[in-house]
Amino acid sequence: MKTTQTLVEKYTNRVKMAEAYFSKKNGGASLDGDRKFVLAQVLENTSAFLNESLGSFDNTVATQRSNLGLFKRFALDITTLALPNLIAQDLVLVQPLTAIHGYVTYFDYVKSSNKGQSKIGDLIVNPFKNGTVDPDYTSGTVDENIALADHKLNLKWCPVVPGSVSFEVGADHYFDDGAGKIYKGAYASRRYVGEKVGADGRLEGEAGRYEVDPGSAVQVGTIEYGFAGSKEVAGAIYDGAKKAVITFTTDPETSNPIAVHYIYNNIAIVQDDIPQITVVTKGIYLMAKARRIGVTYSQIAAFQAKTEYGQNLAANLEKVAIGTLKYEIDTEIVNLLVANANDYSDAFKFNITPRTGVSLSQHLEGLEFVLEEAKAKVYEQTQKFQPNYMIVSRNVLNSIKLLKGWKGANVSNVNGPYFAGNLDELKVYVTPNIAADKFVLGVNGNDYGTAAAVYAPYMALVPSALLGLPDGTNTQGWATMYALQMLNPLLLVAGRLYAAPQEIAITAGE
């Protein structure tokens, strides 16, 4: 496979042509390296492609001589063949396929220990979102629900720091005294100890513990704190038990699991266990699909169009055919994003009818708050991303233009979807194929983790040979192949505007 730089150099002329067109449509902006590579790779994919055989044309209709009419040759040409301002590459990730099928491979990093509220398989992070954070997972703090069985509560993480155990059953409070006893009631005092005075009067370290004065609390059981990993450690702190366990002489009055809070010694070695993470490989399958279109016209019609109207009928049909393919792909991509956006129309909605005594522009400032709420929803869902673009219907743009953060683009020739401008950090795109009053906020970056969907072109627009038949029929076809796949719908949220009379609450005086 050729390197990126080699491919771009190989198709220098075509890349320059594309860049000139892009610059014209985007205020002098240049094609970035990623876009150049996508173009070069797709051209490389199709460079050796063989023209496919001519199919059946039983259901086709060609342009005939009579279709051109009898207008005078100096008639004003009002036909426009400008292609739509395609916006797909600004909304989704574009990565070329080098084969007809492929995979988007990614990794889920997950927890592989059961500790407290964390369970095996709980997501930590993947390219699309962060998992729910458990601030105690890697710490010594443990909060776990334990069922009482045979007068015992088996603590899963050990060695347990003496004096750190506590739990409640109804109004009753339970704790350990740091010396192997379990009490019910309120303790008088509690202090942490991490050193002791030896027989020779010297200070020496010891396993950290809490010394608890049980005061008037009543003893209801005992606790074994677990084995620290050193057989030299003995006594009430670490008594050699392999697991930590609470044994009751008087059971708590409950049949439900008990929420026990304690600290395990995650400094002592060898550890009985430590929290673990692991990785799970996942993939999203991509399969290129095809679009095809053909043109058929009369040799005589083409001659008449050229001599009487100065029009190149073949070139015009080619532009329309290619434009149709591109426009349909663009529409398919936008429809995919809109259809998969998490619909929060009831949560993120805004009444555009001004309140009494408030100007329209002042009233619409409330729309910015609704948009901020929608952005916050994307962040809440992923804990990683905030939207950087917005797809709107044309009537929604009317309201956006009155917001203080609006900076419009220099748009004079609108044809299909188009980039309308920026609302603060949001790029705003208008498309005809979205319901009136609706808007969608989304995220699009430069990799699989920061895009809601991927558009993966495999074969560029490849023409068949122009075929002329004895009866004067000219026909030619175009085909393209690409994959389109959703990656992360959590990056999309939808809302809406509406117009309704504002309600005024009137309170009658006494």
C-alpha positions in Angstrom: 0.0 0.0 0.0 1.3 3.4 -1.0 2.1 5.9 1.7 -0.2 8.9 2.2 2.3 11.4 0.8 3.0 9.1 -2.3 -0.7 8.9 -3.1 -1.3 12.6 -2.8 1.7 13.3 -5.0 0.4 10.8 -7.6 -2.9 12.6 -7.9 -1.5 16.1 -7.5 -3.4 17.6 -10.4 -6.8 16.2 -9.3 -6.1 17.2 -5.7 -5.3 20.8 -6.9 -8.5 20.9 -8.8 -10.5 19.8 -5.8 -8.7 22.3 -3.6 -9.5 25.1 -6.0 -13.2 24.2 -5.9 -13.2 23.8 -2.1 -11.4 27.1 -1.6 -14.0 28.9 -3.8 -16.9 27.4 -1.8 -15.3 28.0 1.6 -14.0 31.5 1.6 -10.5 30.7 0.6 -9.9 27.8 3.0 -7.5 25.1 1.9 -8.0 21.4 1.9 -6.5 19.8 5.0 -4.3 16.8 4.9 -7.0 14.3 5.8 -9.3 15.4 3.0 -6.4 15.2 0.5 -5.6 11.7 1.6 -9.3 10.6 1.4 -9.5 11.9 -2.2 -6.1 10.3 -3.2 -7.0 7.0 -1.6 -10.4 6.7 -3.3 -8.8 7.6 -6.6 -6.2 4.9 -6.0 -9.0 2.4 -5.3 -10.6 3.1 -8.6 -7.6 3.5 -10.8 -7.6 -0.1 -11.9 -11.4 -0.5 -12.0 -12.7 -2.1 -15.1 -15.8 -0.6 -16.8 -18.8 -2.8 -16.2 -20.8 -4.2 -19.1 -23.8 -2.4 -20.5 -27.1 -3.6 -19.0 -30.6 -3.7 -20.2 -32.3 -0.4 -21.0 -35.9 -1.6 -21.4 -37.1 0.9 -18.9 -35.0 3.9 -19.9 -36.0 7.0 -21.7 -33.5 9.0 -23.8 -33.5 12.7 -24.5 -35.0 13.1 -28.0 -34.9 15.8 -30.6 -38.4 16.8 -29.7 -37.6 17.4 -26.0 -35.5 20.4 -26.9 -38.4 22.2 -28.3 -38.5 24.9 -31.0 -37.1 27.8 -29.1 -35.0 30.4 -30.9 -31.3 29.7 -30.7 -30.8 33.0 -28.8 -33.2 32.0 -26.1 -32.0 32.9 -22.6 -30.4 29.9 -20.9 -31.8 29.7 -17.4 -30.7 26.2 -16.6 -28.5 25.9 -13.5 -26.4 22.8 -13.0 -24.5 23.9 -9.9 -24.0 21.0 -7.5 -25.3 21.1 -4.0 -23.0 22.4 -1.3 -22.4 19.0 0.2 -21.9 19.0 4.0 -21.4 15.4 4.9 -17.6 15.6 5.4 -18.2 18.3 8.0 -20.7 16.2 10.0 -19.2 12.7 10.0 -15.8 11.1 9.9 -14.6 10.3 6.4 -12.2 7.4 6.1 -11.6 5.6 2.8 -11.9 1.8 2.6 -9.0 -0.1 1.0 -11.2 -3.2 0.5 -14.9 -3.7 -0.1 -15.4 -4.5 3.6 -13.6 -3.7 6.8 -13.9 -3.2 10.5 -13.7 -0.3 12.9 -11.8 -1.9 15.7 -11.9 -0.3 19.2 -11.3 -1.3 22.8 -13.5 -1.3 25.9 -11.4 -0.9 29.0 -13.4 -2.5 31.8 -13.1 -3.4 35.5 -12.3 -7.0 36.2 -12.9 -7.1 39.9 -16.0 -6.9 42.1 -15.4 -4.2 44.6 -18.1 -2.2 46.4 -20.4 -0.8 43.8 -18.1 -1.8 40.9 -18.7 -5.1 39.1 -16.7 -7.1 36.6 -17.3 -5.8 33.1 -18.3 -2.2 34.2 -17.0 0.2 31.6 -14.1 2.5 32.5 -13.6 4.1 29.1 -13.8 3.4 25.4 -13.5 5.8 22.4 -17.1 6.8 22.6 -17.7 7.5 26.3 -16.5 7.3 29.9 -18.0 4.8 32.2 -19.6 5.7 35.6 -16.8 6.7 37.9 -16.5 4.8 41.2 -14.2 7.0 43.3 -13.6 4.1 45.8 -12.6 1.4 43.2 -8.8 1.9 43.5 -8.8 3.1 47.0 -8.9 1.2 50.3 -12.4 2.3 51.0 -15.1 -0.4 50.5 -18.9 -0.1 50.5 -20.6 -3.3 49.8 -23.9 -5.0 50.4 -23.5 -8.3 52.2 -26.1 -10.9 53.0 -26.2 -12.2 56.6 -25.7 -16.0 56.5 -25.2 -18.4 59.4 -24.8 -15.4 61.8 -21.9 -14.1 59.6 -21.0 -11.3 57.3 -18.1 -12.2 55.0 -16.1 -9.2 54.0 -14.6 -9.6 50.4 -11.6 -7.3 50.7 -8.9 -7.9 53.3 -6.9 -7.4 55.4 -9.5 -5.0 56.9 -8.1 -2.0 58.8 -9.1 -2.5 62.4 -11.5 0.0 63.7 -12.8 1.0 60.2 -15.9 -1.2 60.1 -19.4 0.4 60.4 -22.9 -0.2 59.2 -26.5 0.6 60.2 -29.6 -1.6 60.4 -32.6 0.6 60.9 -31.8 3.0 63.7 -29.1 0.8 65.1 -25.5 1.7 64.5 -22.8 -1.1 64.5 -18.9 -0.7 64.6 -15.8 -2.6 65.5 -13.4 -1.4 68.3 -10.2 -2.1 66.5 -9.4 -5.1 68.7 -11.7 -7.8 67.2 -15.1 -7.0 68.8 -18.3 -5.7 67.1 -20.6 -3.4 69.1 -24.0 -1.9 68.7 -24.5 1.7 69.8 -22.4 4.9 69.7 -18.6 4.8 70.4 -17.1 7.3 72.8 -13.9 8.1 70.8 -11.9 7.0 67.8 -8.3 7.7 66.8 -5.8 6.4 64.2 -2.6 4.7 65.2 0.3 3.9 62.9 3.2 3.3 65.3 4.0 1.8 68.6 6.7 2.0 71.3 8.9 -1.2 71.5 10.1 -2.8 74.7 13.4 -0.9 74.4 11.5 2.4 74.2 12.0 2.8 70.4 9.3 3.8 68.1 8.5 1.3 65.3 5.9 1.2 62.6 2.9 -1.2 62.7 -0.1 -1.9 60.5 -2.3 1.1 60.6 -5.5 0.8 62.8 -8.1 2.8 64.6 -8.4 2.5 68.4 -12.1 2.8 69.3 -13.5 3.4 72.8 -16.9 1.6 72.7 -18.2 3.6 75.6 -21.5 2.3 76.6 -22.1 0.4 73.4 -23.0 -3.3 73.7 -20.9 -6.1 72.2 -22.9 -8.2 69.7 -20.1 -10.2 67.9 -16.5 -10.5 66.9 -14.5 -9.8 63.7 -11.4 -11.5 62.1 -9.6 -8.8 60.1 -7.9 -11.1 57.6 -4.3 -12.2 56.9 -1.8 -9.5 56.0 0.6 -11.8 54.2 3.3 -12.0 56.9 3.2 -14.9 59.3 5.0 -12.8 61.8 2.0 -10.6 62.2 -0.2 -11.9 65.0 -2.6 -10.8 67.6 -5.9 -9.1 67.4 -5.0 -7.0 64.3 -4.2 -9.8 61.8 -4.9 -13.1 63.4 -4.0 -15.4 60.5 -7.5 -15.8 59.0 -7.5 -16.0 55.2 -10.7 -13.9 54.9 -12.2 -11.2 57.0 -15.5 -12.2 58.7 -17.9 -10.8 61.2 -19.6 -13.3 63.5 -22.6 -12.2 65.5 -23.7 -13.4 68.9 -26.8 -11.3 68.5 -27.9 -11.0 64.8 -29.1 -7.7 63.4 -32.9 -7.7 62.9 -33.1 -7.7 59.1 -33.4 -10.1 56.2 -32.0 -7.7 53.7 -28.3 -7.4 52.7 -26.4 -5.0 55.0 -24.5 -2.1 53.5 -21.1 -2.4 55.2 -18.5 0.3 55.1 -14.9 -0.5 55.9 -11.3 0.1 54.8 -8.9 -2.6 53.7 -5.2 -2.3 54.0 -4.0 -1.8 50.4 -0.5 -1.1 51.5 0.3 -4.4 53.2 1.7 -7.1 50.9 1.1 -9.7 49.7 -2.4 -8.4 48.8 -5.2 -10.9 49.0 -6.6 -9.1 45.9 -6.4 -5.7 44.2 -8.8 -4.0 41.9 -8.1 -5.0 38.3 -8.8 -3.6 34.8 -8.7 -5.4 31.5 -9.5 -4.8 27.8 -12.1 -6.2 25.5 -11.7 -5.9 21.8 -14.7 -4.9 19.8 -15.4 -4.1 16.1 -18.0 -2.4 13.9 -18.4 -4.1 10.5 -18.3 -1.9 7.4 -19.5 -3.1 4.0 -19.4 -1.0 0.9 -22.6 -0.6 -1.0 -23.1 0.8 -4.5 -25.1 3.6 -6.2 -25.4 3.6 -10.0 -27.0 6.1 -12.5 -26.9 6.3 -16.2 -27.7 8.9 -18.9 -29.2 8.3 -22.3 -29.6 10.9 -25.0 -30.0 11.3 -28.7 -27.1 12.1 -31.0 -29.3 14.5 -32.9 -30.5 16.2 -29.7 -26.9 16.7 -28.6 -26.1 18.2 -32.0 -29.0 20.6 -31.8 -28.2 21.6 -28.3 -24.7 22.5 -29.3 -25.4 24.3 -32.5 -28.5 26.2 -31.6 -28.1 26.8 -27.8 -24.3 26.5 -27.3 -25.0 23.8 -24.7 -22.9 20.6 -24.2 -25.8 18.2 -23.6 -23.4 15.3 -22.7 -21.5 17.4 -20.2 -24.7 18.8 -18.6 -26.2 15.3 -18.2 -22.9 14.2 -16.6 -23.0 17.0 -14.1 -26.6 16.3 -13.1 -26.0 12.5 -12.9 -22.9 13.0 -10.7 -24.6 15.7 -8.6 -27.6 13.4 -8.1 -25.4 10.6 -6.7 -23.5 13.0 -4.4 -26.7 14.8 -3.2 -28.4 11.5 -2.4 -25.4 10.3 -0.4 -25.3 13.6 1.5 -29.0 13.3 2.2 -28.6 9.7 3.4 -25.9 10.8 5.8 -27.9 13.8 7.2 -31.0 11.6 7.5 -28.9 9.0 9.4 -27.8 11.6 11.9 -31.2 13.1 12.4 -32.9 9.7 12.8 -30.4 8.5 15.4 -30.2 11.7 17.4 -31.5 11.1 21.0 -34.9 12.9 20.8 -35.3 15.3 23.7 -37.9 17.5 22.0 -39.9 17.8 25.2 -36.8 18.7 27.3 -35.0 20.9 24.8 -37.8 23.0 23.4 -38.3 26.7 23.1 -41.4 28.8 22.5 -40.4 31.5 20.0 -43.4 33.7 20.8 -42.2 36.8 22.7 -43.5 37.4 26.2 -45.4 40.6 26.8 -43.2 43.6 27.2 -40.1 41.8 25.8 -38.6 42.4 22.4 -38.1 39.4 20.1 -34.3 39.6 20.3 -34.4 39.7 24.1 -36.8 36.8 24.2 -34.7 34.7 21.9 -31.8 34.9 24.4 -33.6 32.2 26.2 -32.9 29.9 23.2 -29.2 30.0 24.0 -29.9 28.5 27.4 -31.9 25.7 25.8 -28.9 25.0 23.5 -26.6 25.0 26.4 -28.8 22.4 28.2 -28.7 20.2 25.0 -24.9 20.5 25.0 -24.8 19.5 28.6 -26.8 16.4 27.8 -24.2 15.2 25.3 -21.5 15.7 28.0 -23.6 13.9 30.6 -24.1 10.9 28.2 -20.5 10.6 27.3 -18.6 12.4 30.1 -16.1 13.3 27.3 -17.6 15.5 24.5 -19.5 18.6 23.8 -21.2 19.3 20.4 -19.4 21.4 17.8 -22.0 21.5 15.1 -25.7 22.0 14.6 -28.1 20.9 11.9 -31.2 23.0 11.6 -34.2 23.6 9.3 -34.3 26.9 7.5 -36.9 28.4 9.8 -34.8 27.6 12.9 -32.0 29.6 11.3 -34.3 32.7 11.4 -34.2 32.6 15.2 -30.5 31.8 15.5 -29.6 34.8 13.4 -30.9 37.1 16.1 -28.6 35.6 18.8 -25.6 37.6 20.0 -23.1 34.8 19.3 -24.2 34.5 15.6 -21.6 35.1 12.9 -23.0 34.4 9.4 -21.1 32.9 6.5 -21.0 34.7 3.1 -23.7 32.6 1.5 -25.1 33.8 -1.8 -25.7 30.7 -3.9 -27.7 28.2 -1.9 -28.3 24.8 -3.4 -29.3 22.0 -1.1 -27.6 21.7 2.4 -25.2 24.5 3.2 -23.0 26.0 5.9 -24.8 29.0 7.3 -22.4 30.4 9.9 -21.2 30.0 13.5 -23.1 30.3 16.7 -20.3 30.8 19.2 -18.4 27.5 18.9 -21.1 25.7 17.0 -21.0 25.4 13.2 -24.5 25.7 11.9 -25.7 23.8 8.8 -29.0 24.2 7.1 -30.6 21.2 5.3 -33.9 20.8 3.6 -34.3 17.2 4.7 -35.1 17.9 8.4 -38.5 18.6 9.9 -39.4 22.3 10.3 -38.7 23.7 13.7 -36.2 20.9 14.5 -32.5 21.1 15.4 -29.8 18.5 16.1 -26.6 19.1 18.0 -23.7 16.7 17.3 -20.0 16.1 17.7 -17.5 15.5 14.8 -13.8 15.2 15.3 -11.0 13.6 13.4 -11.1 10.0 14.6 -13.5 7.2 15.3 -14.0 8.2 18.9 -15.1 11.7 18.2 -17.7 11.1 15.4 -21.3 10.0 15.5 -20.9 8.2 12.2 -18.4 7.2 9.5 -18.6 7.6 5.8 -16.1 5.3 4.2 -15.8 5.7 0.4 -14.4 2.7 -1.5 -14.8 3.5 -5.2 -15.0 7.0 -6.5 -17.5 8.1 -9.2 -16.4 5.8 -12.0 -17.9 6.2 -15.5 -18.5 3.4 -18.0 -17.4 4.0 -21.6 -19.7 6.3 -23.6 -21.6 3.9 -25.9 -23.1 5.0 -29.2 -25.6 2.8 -30.9 -26.5 2.7 -34.6 -29.8 4.4 -34.1 -28.0 7.5 -32.6 -28.5 6.6 -28.9 -25.7 7.6 -26.6 -25.5 6.1 -23.2 -23.1 6.2 -20.3 -23.2 5.1 -16.6 -21.6 6.2 -13.3 -21.2 4.1 -10.2 -19.8 4.7 -6.7 -19.3 2.5 -3.6 -19.1 3.4 0.0 -20.0 2.3 3.5 -22.0 4.4 6.0 -22.2 3.3 9.6 -23.4 4.8 12.9 -20.6 4.9 15.5 -21.9 6.7 18.6 -25.5 8.0 18.8 -24.7 9.4 22.2 -23.0 12.3 20.4 -26.4 13.5 19.0 -29.3 15.2 20.6 -32.4 16.7 19.1 -34.6 19.6 20.2 -37.2 21.8 18.6 -38.8 25.3 18.5 -42.5 25.9 18.6 -44.8 28.9 18.6 -47.6 29.1 21.2 -49.3 32.0 23.0 -47.5 32.9 26.2 -49.5 32.3 29.3 -49.7 35.1 31.9 -50.6 34.2 35.4 -53.1 36.6 37.0 -53.7 36.5 40.7 -56.9 38.2 41.9 -56.5 40.5 44.9 -58.6 40.1 48.0 
